[in-house]
C-alpha cells in the first residue's frame, strides 16, 4: 500500500513548524495531536510578525526558524491564490521540507493512503469517465498531492479561467441558477461572457453575503434579471442552520451551535418550479451531494451544463462525478482548477452536446 504525508510526519522524527495561524492552524494541530505529534514552532510572513504568540509560542520569522533548526518540516496552514504568496510557497518548497496538508473543509474524512485504497475502484471509474487528457492530468495530480502534500504535483494542474469558459461556451446560456451565490461574483463573471442573460436565479444562505449580492445586483445593473432568496440549497425544502460568518466559508449544518442561525433551505427543483435553466453552479460548502439530489427533475428535463465544486469533502472527488454521470450519462465531464494552494476551487464541469 502507498504511504502518505501523515505516515511521513510520524516516521521522520524532525521538528514540525507551521506557517500561518488561525482556524487552519487549529485544525492542523488537532490532526497532528491525534497522531501523537506536536508543533515545535510557528512562523509567519515577515510583515505579520509583531512579537505576538499563538498557542503559547512566540510567532517567528522564517529566518529565525532557519537559525533555530538544522533540519525541520514546514506545514502550510492556510490557503491563497495571491500570486505573491504562491511564489513564496514555491520558494519555501525549494529551501526546506515544505508540505501542504489538505484538510477537509466539511466533514471529517482525510484523504489518507488507507482511504485511497478503500475508494480506489471508484476513483478509477471517475477517471475513465473524464472527457479529455487535461482532466485526467488534473485528476492524477490532485490524488498525488492529497497523498503526499507536495506542491510540485500541483504546479501543472491549474488553468486560467478562460479555459473554463472555452469548455462551457457561455454564449449558449440564457437562464442561469447560482447555488451559493456569495456576493454575486460568479454572476458578474458570467455576464462578462454572456451579457444577454435573460434570467438569473440565486440562493445564498448567509445574511451578509446575501445583502452584498442584492447590493451588487443594483450597483452592477443585473437586478432586473435576478430572482434571489436568502436560503441554502438542499435536497428538499425545510430549515437548517448556517454559520454566521459573512464569508465564502459559511456552511449549512443539521444542528445549531456557536454562531449558527436557522435558515431556509430549498431544493433547486422547488425553487425553479419547472422553469428552464441552461447552466447551474453548485458551490454550497459541502452539501453539493444534497443539492444535486434536489435537482433531479431539473437536470432530467433541461439537461443544463453544470459546475460542481469538488473540494469541500474528501469523498467529493469520486462521489459527485459518479452522481452527475448517473443523473445524465450523456454529460461530458471535465476537471479544471484555478491557481490556488491548497487546490480549493477544484471543479467538475458537466457539459452537454451542441
N, C-alpha and C positions, 0 to 999 in steps of 0.2 A: 504493500500500500504506500502511496505517496506521503511525504511528510508535509508539514505546513509551518507557517510563521510561529504559531503558538508552541509547537514542538521545539523549534529552533530556540526560542526565547528560554524555554525551560532547560535546555541542554547546554546553552552557551556559557553560562557562568559569568557573563560580563555585566557590568553595571548598565542599567536601563535608565535613560533620561528622556523626558517628554518635552517636545517642542510645542508649546501652547498651553493654555489654561482653559477654564470654563467647563461647560457641560460635557464637551467631548472628552476632556481630560478626566473628568469624574467617571464617565462610563468606561474609559480605558483602564483606569486604576482599579475599578471593580472587577474587570475581566482578568487583569493581572493578579489581583489578590486571590481570586478564586483558584488560581493555579499556583499559589504559594510564592508569587513574585512580588517584589517591592520596587518602587520607583526611587532611584538614587537621588535625582535632582530634576529641576525644571529649568528650561530656558525660554526666552522669547526674543523676537527681533529687537535689535538694539534700541529702536525708538520707543519700545514698550517696557523697557527695564527701568524701573523707577525706585528701586530699593524695597519693593513690596514682597510679600510672601504668598505662597499658595500651598495648602496642605502642610503648613508648618515649616516650609522650606523657603529660603530667600530665592527669588527668581533670578537666574544668572543670565549673562550673555553667552553666546556660543564660544567666544574667545575664552571666557572663564571656564567653560566646560573642557575645552582643549587643554587648558593649563592644569586642570584638576585630575583628569583621567588620561591614562596612556592609551587605553582601548575601551570602547563603550558602544552601546547601541542607542540610536535615536529613534523614537517613535513619534510620528506626527499625530497630533490630537485635534486638529481642526481641518477644515477644507476651504479651498479657494479656487476661483477662476481668474484672479487678477494676474496679468502677465508678469508683473514684477515678483510676485510670490511664487509662481510656477517656475520662474528662472532660479529663484532662491532654493526651491526644493531640489531642482536639478543639481545645483552647485553643492548642496549638502550631501546628495547621494554620491557625489564624486569624492567627497572629503572624509566620509565616515560611513559606518554601517547604518544606513538610513532606511527605515521601513514605514509604510503607511497602512496600519491595520484598518480594514473596513468593518466598522461596527454597524449592525442593522439600525436603521432609523426607526423602524417599527418592528415589534416582535422581539424574540429572544434568541432566535437561531443564528449561530455563527456559521460561516462557510468554511468549515474545517476540512481536513483530509477525510475524516470519518463521514462527515456529511456528504462530501463529494462522492464517495464510494456508494453511499446509500441512495443517491439520486442519479447516479451516472447514466443509467439507461434512459431516464427521462431527458437528461441533458443531450444525449446523443440523438434522441428523437427530435428535439428542438433544432439542433444543428443541421439535421437533414432537411428540415423544413425551410431553412433560410434561403432567400431568393438569389443572393449574389455572393461572390467571394469576399467582398469587403465586409459583409455582415458576418461571415464565418471568421474572418480575421479578428473582428471586434469581439465576437463571442469567445474565441480561444484566448485572446489577450485578457479579457475580464476574468475568466476562470483562473488563468495562471496568476494574475495579480491577486485575486482573492485568497489563493492558497499561499503565496509567497510574501505578499506585502511589498514587492519590489516595484518601484515606479518605472523601471526600464520597460516592463511589459505594457505600460500604458502609453508610452510616447508615440507609438504608431497606430493607436486605436481611436484617435479623435479626429473630427472633421469640423469644418466651419459650417455655420447654419445654412449657407447657400446650398450645400449638399443635400440637406434635408428637404428643402423646397424643390430641388430637382426630382426627388423621389415622389413628393406629394403632388406636384403640379397644381398649385392652389388656384390658378385661374379657372379651374373647373368648378370651384365651390361657390355656392350662393347662400347656403344655410349652414351655420356653424354652432356646435354645442361645446362650451368650455366648462369642463368639470374641474374645479379647483382653480377658479379664475384669478385668484390673488388680487392684484391691483389693476388688472386689465392689460398686463404686459404682453401676453400672447395674442390678445385681440388686436392690439395696436400693431404687433409684428405682422399678423396675417393681413391686416388692412393695407400694409405697405406692398404686399404681393398681390392682393386682390381687393382693390378699393370699391369694387362693385358688389360687395356682400349685401344681400337683401335682409338677412335676419341673423342675429346672434342671440343665443340663449346662454345664460351663465349661472352656475351655482358656486357660491363661496360661503363657507360656514363661519369664518372668523369675522367678528363685527367690525374691527378696524380695517381689515383688508377689504371688506365689502364696502365700507364708506369710501375708501380710496378708489375702488372700482367705479362707483357711481360718480364720484368727483371727476375721475379721468374721462368717463364717458361724456360728461357735459363739456369738459375743457377741450377734449380732442375731437369732438364732433361726431361721436357714434351713438349718442343717447337715443336717437330716433329709431335705431335698428336694434336696440338692446332690450331684452327681457331678462331681468336678473332677480335672483332670490337669495336672501341670506339663509342658506341651507347647505347641508352636505350631501354628497352623492352616496347612495346606498342601494341595496337590492330591493328595498321596499320603502314605502313612506312610513315615517314614525318620528321618534325623538331619541337622540343620543346626546353625548356630551362632547364639547370641543375645548381644547386647551386654549386659554385666552392669551395668546402670545402676540397677536398682531403681526405675524411674520409668515413666511412660507413653511415654517415648521409647525404651525398649528395643525392639530390632528384630532380625529374623531376617536371616541372611546365608548365602550359599552357601559362604563361605570363613571360616577363622579369622583372628584378628588382634586386637591390642590386648588388651582385657579380655574378648573374646568367649569363650564356653564352649559346648561341644556340648550340644544339647538335642533331645529327641524332637520330631517333628512328626507330626501326624495329619490325615488328611482328615476333614472333617465326616461324610462318608458312613460311613467306617470307625468313627469314634468313636460314632456313633449306632446303628450296626448295624440300620438299618431302622426304628428306633423313631419314633413320631410326634413331630413338633415343629410348633409353631404360629407361632413367631417366632424369627428369628436375627439377632443383631447381629454385624457384621463391622467391627472396629476393630483391625486387625492390622498397623499401622505399615508399610504399603506393599506387603503381599502379599495384598491383597484379591482381586486377579485370580486368584491361585493358589487361595485359599481358596474362592472361588466355583466354580472349576472342580472342586474336590474335593467340591462339594455337589450335583452334577448329579442323582444318584439321589434324594437327599432332597427337593430342590426339585420334581423331576418327580412324585414320589409324593405329597407332602403339601402342596405349594404354600404354604409358610409365608410370612407377612409378613417383609420384610427391612429392616434398617437397615444401609446400606453407606457407610462413610467415603469421601469423595471428595477429600480434601485432601492426601494424602501425596505424590502424584506429579502432575506437570503433566498427564499423559495420563488420569488418573483421571476427569476431568470428562466425557470422552466415551467412554472405553473401557469403564468399568464399567457405566454405564446401558445401553449397547448390548449388553453381555454379558447383563445381567439380562433385558432385553427378549427376547433370543434364547432364553434358558432358559425363559421363561414369558411369551409375548406378551400374556397376559390381565392381567398386573400393571398397576395404575395407578401411575405414577411421580411422586413429589413431591420437591422440594428444599426444605430448611429449614436454617437455621443459627442458633445462639445468639449473643448479643453477644460478640464476640471479635475482636481485631485482632492479627495478620492473621486472615483468616477461617478459622482452624482449626476443626475440628468441623463443617464443611460435610458434610451427609449426604443420601444418596438414600434415600427410603422407598418401598419397593415393596409395594403393598397389594392384596390380593385382594378380590373382591366379598363380599357377605353370604352 
